[in-house]
Amino acid sequence: NKIKFLFAIVSIFVISYFLQLDLIIPLYLAAFFVYLLYRSPALKDIRILHLILLFLIMFVAGYFVIRQKWSVFFIPFSLIPMLATILFGDLETSLLISLAGSLSIASIANNNYLLGILSLTSGVLGGVLVWGARRRMAVIRAGFLVGFLQIVTLIFMERFHLQGGGRYVILFFNGIISSITVLGVLPVFEYLFKRVTNISLLEMADFHHPLLQQMMTAAAGTYHHSLVVGNLSEAACQAIGANALLARVGAYYHDIGKLTKPEYFSENQNITESKHSNLSPSMSKLVIMNHVKEGLELAKRYRLNPLLIDFIQQHHGTSLVYYFYRRALETLEDDEEIREEGFRYPGPKASTRETAVVLLADSTEAAARAIKEPNPTKIEELVHKIINNKFIDGQLDECDLTLKDLEKISSVFIHILGGIYHSRVTYPENTVVE
């Protein structure tokens, strides 16, 4: 980060020199990037180079319009702040870019700081209005509101001395066109920055996606399991303040690797027989563990977002395939040695709160499904046992979950699983009287 920071500062000074800009711009931007550098714990998922690129786009757009002597109201003030908010889901990032871009544009326009205020206001409003947007229509609606509020801001700045109506029309369409442009370029920046937005996640959650369609028909048990894991994960992430939508969609795809050999997994097996009956524990272990590798290959074939691929790769961490490990120990010959490491998934461990929650939900739901005569006490004991075992086994070492988070997750799991797997009342059979 420090090397990138120095490179960015030197580049800004060089560019400012050749463009004959006021030195206040590189000095201000240097302070801006210093803040980013030391604020990195809060912005750890956002690369500084990504922010620099977004700022440069905003800066170049303003510089081009001003140098061409066009109306300054053609500058898309809200475009980059809206794009940053949707990409990163963070208002602080959007505000920082708005501040940097607004002062730069004001300096280019002969220190026209009223223009800078208009730019900053538009950027802040645009970022706030699209924050948490899940539908494309929400972004378009934000564009209309930004256009209207830009007109209101200009009227206040001019102290209600209304001038030619053309500038107000330009400002109104400025907001609308900015929002449309955001939607057009969003897939490009998602690919470049390796990000996934709420809008894209909702598209991935569509059950008409080919992978989900295949799972629905070829592995119905896995499909139902994934839906329940998605519900558990979403509710748990909401409770701890993590990205609930990302966890839900990640859970939908975490077991797609089972599509290769669905009949070898318990949720898809025939009740009367198991495919593992005639296999050795070591062979069964290989088949079970291989679903992670198969899932990664399917994900790459269907070009899933890298953030979703993390759920496939990390949803077991380095956990032990306990059932077949115990079977291997039971069939152990005197001259044989069974190593526990050979029955563990290759990992990596869950690296984010969302992937960790899916890992816990996956194990908990599978275990709850096997409870005989479930009741609230059994479910509560099971949830605490599963989460404690994962914690003790070190599967949560790489993520940021706290003990308080784990308690909240436990409460959510107990509540939802209690509603799904509670015991039913036995109804008497109807007796036909002749």
C-alpha positions in Angstrom: 0.0 0.0 0.0 2.8 2.4 0.8 4.5 1.8 -2.5 1.2 2.4 -4.3 0.7 5.5 -2.2 4.0 7.0 -3.2 3.5 6.1 -6.9 0.1 7.8 -6.8 1.4 11.0 -5.1 4.3 11.3 -7.6 2.0 10.7 -10.5 -0.4 13.4 -9.3 2.4 16.0 -9.0 3.7 15.1 -12.5 0.3 15.3 -14.1 -0.5 18.6 -12.3 2.8 20.1 -13.5 2.2 19.2 -17.2 -1.5 20.4 -17.0 -0.3 23.6 -15.3 -2.7 23.2 -12.4 -2.6 24.9 -9.1 -0.4 23.0 -6.6 -3.3 23.0 -4.2 -4.7 20.0 -6.1 -1.8 17.6 -5.6 -1.3 18.8 -2.0 -5.0 18.1 -1.2 -4.9 14.8 -2.9 -1.8 13.8 -1.1 -3.7 14.4 2.2 -6.6 12.4 0.8 -4.5 9.4 0.0 -2.7 9.6 3.4 -6.1 9.3 5.0 -6.9 6.3 2.8 -3.6 4.7 3.7 -4.1 4.9 7.4 -7.8 4.3 7.2 -7.2 1.0 5.5 -8.6 -1.2 8.4 -12.0 0.2 7.6 -11.5 0.1 3.8 -9.5 -3.1 3.7 -11.6 -4.6 0.9 -11.2 -1.5 -1.2 -7.9 -1.1 -3.1 -6.5 2.4 -3.2 -5.7 2.0 -6.9 -9.4 1.4 -7.6 -10.2 4.7 -5.8 -7.5 6.5 -7.7 -8.9 5.2 -11.0 -12.4 6.4 -10.1 -11.1 9.8 -9.0 -9.1 10.2 -12.3 -12.3 9.5 -14.3 -14.1 12.2 -12.4 -11.1 14.6 -12.7 -10.6 14.0 -16.5 -14.4 14.5 -17.2 -14.3 17.8 -15.4 -11.0 18.9 -17.0 -12.2 18.0 -20.5 -15.5 19.9 -20.2 -13.9 23.0 -18.7 -11.0 23.1 -21.2 -13.5 22.7 -24.1 -15.3 25.8 -22.7 -18.5 23.9 -22.5 -21.1 24.7 -19.8 -19.8 23.4 -16.5 -23.2 21.8 -15.9 -22.3 19.1 -18.4 -19.8 17.7 -15.9 -21.4 14.4 -14.5 -21.0 15.4 -10.8 -22.9 12.4 -9.4 -21.7 9.7 -11.7 -18.6 8.5 -10.0 -19.9 8.9 -6.4 -23.0 6.8 -7.3 -20.8 4.2 -9.0 -18.5 4.0 -6.0 -21.4 3.6 -3.6 -22.9 0.7 -5.6 -19.5 -1.0 -6.1 -18.2 -0.8 -2.6 -21.4 -0.5 -0.6 -19.8 2.2 1.5 -20.8 5.8 1.9 -17.5 6.9 3.3 -15.7 5.9 0.1 -18.2 7.8 -2.0 -17.8 10.9 0.2 -14.0 10.8 -0.1 -14.2 10.6 -3.9 -16.8 13.4 -4.0 -14.5 15.6 -1.8 -11.4 15.0 -3.9 -13.2 15.4 -7.2 -15.1 18.5 -6.2 -12.1 20.5 -5.0 -10.1 19.4 -8.1 -12.9 20.6 -10.4 -13.3 23.8 -8.5 -9.5 24.5 -8.9 -9.5 23.7 -12.6 -12.4 26.2 -13.1 -10.3 29.1 -11.8 -11.0 28.4 -8.1 -14.8 28.5 -8.6 -15.6 27.0 -5.3 -19.3 27.5 -5.8 -19.0 24.9 -8.6 -17.1 22.7 -6.1 -20.0 23.0 -3.6 -22.5 22.0 -6.4 -20.3 19.1 -7.3 -19.9 17.9 -3.7 -23.6 18.3 -3.0 -24.5 16.3 -6.1 -22.0 13.6 -5.3 -23.2 13.2 -1.7 -26.8 13.1 -2.7 -26.2 10.6 -5.5 -24.2 8.3 -3.1 -26.9 8.4 -0.4 -29.8 7.8 -2.9 -28.2 4.6 -4.4 -26.9 3.2 -1.1 -28.2 -0.3 -0.7 -29.9 -0.2 -4.1 -31.0 -3.7 -5.2 -32.9 -2.8 -8.4 -31.9 -1.0 -11.5 -35.0 1.1 -11.2 -33.8 2.4 -7.9 -30.7 3.8 -9.6 -32.7 5.4 -12.4 -35.1 6.9 -9.7 -32.0 8.3 -7.9 -30.9 9.9 -11.1 -34.2 11.8 -11.4 -33.9 12.9 -7.8 -30.3 14.0 -8.2 -31.2 16.0 -11.3 -34.0 17.8 -9.4 -31.9 18.4 -6.3 -29.1 19.8 -8.4 -31.5 22.4 -9.8 -32.6 23.3 -6.2 -29.0 23.6 -5.1 -28.2 25.9 -7.9 -31.2 28.1 -7.2 -30.1 28.4 -3.5 -26.6 29.2 -4.6 -27.8 32.0 -6.9 -30.1 33.3 -4.1 -33.2 32.7 -6.1 -32.1 35.0 -8.9 -33.3 32.7 -11.6 -31.4 32.9 -14.9 -31.8 31.2 -18.3 -33.8 28.0 -18.1 -31.4 26.1 -20.3 -28.9 25.5 -17.4 -31.6 24.0 -15.2 -32.6 21.6 -18.0 -29.0 20.6 -18.4 -28.6 19.9 -14.7 -31.8 17.9 -14.6 -30.8 15.6 -17.5 -27.2 15.5 -16.0 -28.5 13.5 -13.1 -30.6 11.2 -15.2 -27.9 10.5 -17.8 -25.4 9.9 -14.9 -27.6 7.2 -13.4 -28.1 5.5 -16.8 -24.3 5.6 -17.5 -23.7 4.0 -14.0 -25.9 1.1 -15.0 -24.2 0.7 -18.3 -20.6 0.7 -17.0 -21.3 -1.2 -13.8 -20.6 -4.7 -15.2 -17.3 -3.5 -16.6 -16.1 -2.1 -13.2 -17.4 -5.2 -11.4 -15.1 -7.3 -13.6 -12.1 -5.0 -13.3 -12.4 -4.5 -9.6 -13.5 -8.1 -8.9 -16.5 -6.8 -7.0 -20.1 -8.0 -6.9 -23.0 -5.6 -6.3 -26.5 -6.1 -4.9 -27.9 -5.8 -8.4 -25.7 -8.6 -9.7 -26.3 -10.7 -6.7 -30.1 -10.6 -7.2 -29.6 -11.6 -10.8 -27.5 -14.6 -9.6 -30.2 -15.4 -7.1 -32.7 -16.0 -10.0 -33.6 -19.7 -9.8 -33.6 -19.8 -13.6 -29.8 -19.7 -13.6 -28.6 -22.9 -15.4 -26.7 -24.2 -12.4 -29.7 -23.8 -10.0 -31.9 -25.3 -12.7 -29.7 -28.4 -12.9 -29.5 -28.7 -9.2 -33.3 -28.5 -8.9 -33.7 -31.5 -11.2 -30.6 -33.6 -10.8 -29.9 -33.0 -7.1 -33.2 -32.1 -5.5 -32.0 -32.8 -1.9 -28.9 -30.6 -2.4 -31.1 -27.9 -3.9 -33.4 -27.9 -0.8 -30.4 -28.0 1.5 -28.9 -25.0 -0.2 -32.1 -23.0 0.1 -32.3 -23.6 3.9 -28.6 -22.8 4.3 -29.3 -19.6 2.3 -32.1 -18.6 4.7 -30.0 -19.4 7.8 -27.0 -17.5 6.4 -29.0 -14.4 5.4 -30.7 -14.1 8.8 -27.5 -14.7 10.7 -25.6 -12.1 8.6 -28.4 -9.6 9.2 -28.0 -10.2 13.0 -24.2 -9.5 12.9 -24.2 -6.7 10.3 -22.5 -8.7 7.5 -23.6 -8.8 3.9 -26.8 -10.8 4.1 -27.5 -10.9 0.4 -24.0 -12.1 -0.5 -24.2 -14.9 2.1 -27.6 -16.0 0.8 -26.5 -16.2 -2.8 -23.2 -17.7 -1.9 -25.1 -20.4 0.0 -27.2 -21.2 -3.1 -24.0 -22.1 -5.1 -21.8 -23.5 -2.4 -22.6 -27.1 -3.2 -22.9 -27.0 -7.0 -20.0 -29.5 -7.1 -22.4 -32.2 -6.0 -24.0 -32.0 -9.4 -21.3 -34.3 -10.8 -22.2 -37.3 -8.5 -25.4 -36.3 -6.7 -26.3 -39.8 -5.7 -23.2 -40.1 -3.5 -24.5 -37.5 -1.0 -26.9 -38.4 1.7 -29.6 -35.8 0.9 -30.0 -37.2 -2.6 -29.7 -40.9 -1.8 -32.3 -43.6 -2.0 -33.6 -44.4 1.5 -33.0 -48.1 1.1 -29.4 -48.1 -0.1 -26.3 -46.0 -0.1 -23.7 -45.7 -2.9 -21.0 -45.9 -0.3 -22.0 -49.4 0.9 -19.6 -51.0 -1.6 -16.8 -48.4 -1.3 -13.9 -48.3 1.1 -13.8 -45.4 3.5 -10.8 -43.9 1.6 -12.6 -44.0 -1.7 -15.8 -42.6 -0.2 -13.8 -39.8 1.3 -12.3 -38.9 -2.1 -15.8 -38.8 -3.7 -17.2 -36.6 -0.9 -14.2 -34.2 -0.8 -14.0 -33.9 -4.6 -17.3 -31.9 -4.7 -15.3 -28.8 -3.8 -13.0 -29.2 -6.7 -15.9 -30.1 -9.0 -17.7 -27.0 -7.8 -14.7 -24.7 -8.6 -14.6 -26.1 -12.1 -18.3 -25.6 -12.7 -18.0 -22.1 -11.3 -15.2 -21.2 -13.7 -17.1 -22.7 -16.6 -20.2 -20.6 -15.8 -18.0 -17.6 -15.0 -19.3 -17.0 -11.5 -18.0 -14.0 -9.6 -14.8 -14.7 -7.6 -16.6 -13.7 -4.4 -19.1 -16.5 -5.0 -16.3 -18.9 -5.8 -15.0 -18.3 -2.3 -18.1 -19.9 -0.8 -17.6 -23.0 -2.9 -13.9 -23.3 -1.9 -14.2 -22.3 1.8 -17.5 -23.8 3.0 -15.8 -26.8 4.5 -12.5 -25.1 5.4 -10.1 -27.8 6.5 -12.8 -29.8 8.4 -12.5 -33.5 9.0 -14.8 -35.9 7.0 -15.6 -37.4 10.4 -18.0 -40.2 9.3 -15.6 -41.9 6.9 -12.7 -41.2 9.1 -14.4 -43.2 11.9 -15.3 -46.0 9.4 -11.7 -46.1 8.4 -10.6 -46.5 12.0 -13.1 -49.3 12.6 -11.8 -51.3 9.6 -8.2 -50.6 10.4 -5.8 -53.6 10.0 -3.0 -54.1 12.5 -0.3 -53.1 10.0 -2.2 -50.0 8.7 -2.0 -46.4 9.8 -4.8 -43.9 9.2 -3.8 -40.3 9.3 -6.4 -37.7 10.2 -4.9 -35.2 7.7 -5.8 -37.5 4.9 -9.5 -37.1 5.8 -9.5 -33.3 5.9 -10.7 -31.0 3.2 -7.8 -29.0 1.6 -9.2 -25.6 2.5 -8.7 -22.7 2.7 -10.5 -21.8 5.8 -13.3 -19.2 5.7 -11.7 -15.8 5.2 -14.8 -13.5 5.6 -17.7 -13.3 8.0 -20.1 -14.3 5.2 -18.2 -17.5 4.1 -17.8 -18.4 7.8 -21.5 -18.1 8.4 -22.3 -20.3 5.4 -19.8 -22.8 6.7 -21.6 -22.9 10.1 -25.1 -23.0 8.5 -24.1 -25.8 6.1 -22.9 -28.1 9.0 -25.7 -27.2 11.3 -28.5 -27.7 8.8 -27.1 -31.1 7.7 -26.8 -32.2 11.3 -30.3 -31.0 12.2 -31.8 -32.9 9.4 -30.5 -36.2 11.0 -32.1 -35.5 14.4 -34.6 -38.2 15.4 -37.7 -36.8 17.1 -36.5 -33.2 17.1 -37.4 -30.8 19.9 -36.2 -27.3 20.9 -33.7 -28.7 23.5 -32.1 -31.1 21.0 -31.8 -28.4 18.3 -30.3 -25.9 20.8 -27.8 -28.5 22.0 -26.9 -29.4 18.4 -26.4 -25.8 17.3 -24.1 -25.0 20.2 -22.2 -28.3 19.7 -21.6 -27.7 15.9 -20.5 -24.1 16.4 -18.2 -24.9 19.3 -16.6 -27.8 17.4 -15.9 -25.5 14.4 -14.4 -22.9 16.7 -12.2 -25.4 18.6 -11.1 -27.0 15.3 -9.8 -23.6 14.2 -12.1 -23.3 11.2 -13.0 -19.7 12.2 -9.4 -18.5 12.7 -9.1 -16.6 9.5 -12.4 -14.6 9.7 -13.5 -11.6 11.8 -16.3 -13.3 13.8 -16.3 -12.4 17.5 -17.7 -14.5 20.3 -20.6 -12.1 20.5 -21.2 -12.7 16.8 -21.2 -16.5 17.3 -23.8 -16.1 20.1 -26.0 -14.1 17.8 -25.6 -16.7 15.0 -26.5 -19.5 17.4 -29.7 -17.7 18.4 -30.7 -17.2 14.8 -30.0 -20.8 13.9 -31.9 -22.2 16.9 -34.9 -20.1 16.1 -35.1 -20.9 12.4 -34.2 -24.6 12.7 -36.7 -25.0 15.5 -39.4 -23.8 13.1 -38.3 -26.1 10.4 -37.5 -29.4 12.2 -39.9 -29.3 15.2 -41.8 -32.5 15.9 -45.3 -32.8 14.5 -48.5 -33.8 16.2 -49.5 -37.4 15.4 -53.1 -37.4 14.0 -55.3 -40.5 14.5 -56.2 -42.4 11.4 -59.8 -41.9 10.1 -62.0 -44.9 10.9 -64.7 -45.7 8.3 -67.9 -46.9 10.0 -70.3 -48.8 7.8 
